[in-house]
Amino acid sequence: MIALQTLRNALLRGEHYAQDIGLAIVSAILGLPQNDAEKWINLYGNPRLDPVSAVFLAICASIDGGVLLNTSLNREELAVKNARPKLAEDVLVLLLTSLIVFRSGNPDEAPVN
């Protein structure tokens, strides 16, 4: 499983186009094997492209996704019609940062459901 910090850094550096980082993020955050993460994305959407999916992923990880979305929407450049993928990325960066900061112990452990 890829470390949360590595995924966050890849998003911040714009390295997410070389791989399906949405799949890696779902797998890492929810502690799912790749095939189950693919099923999650098929059901709920790719959180790297869809801010609603990113919010739902946050909720699944016991983080208030609505607060993350609101924080992102307060940035004027993200509160426009064609900014959905960038908005989704911003929500994911906030989610990954929150999980890194607020999880106790190993930052790469899966959340307790």
Salt bridges, closest charged atoms under 4 A:
GLU15 OE2 - ARG13 NE 2.75
ASP36 OD1 - LYS39 NZ 3.95
ASP50 OD1 - ARG84 NH2 2.53
GLU89 OE2 - HIS16 NE2 2.99
GLU89 OE2 - ARG48 NH1 2.81
GLU89 OE1 - LYS86 NZ 3.94
ASP90 OD1 - ARG75 NH1 2.51
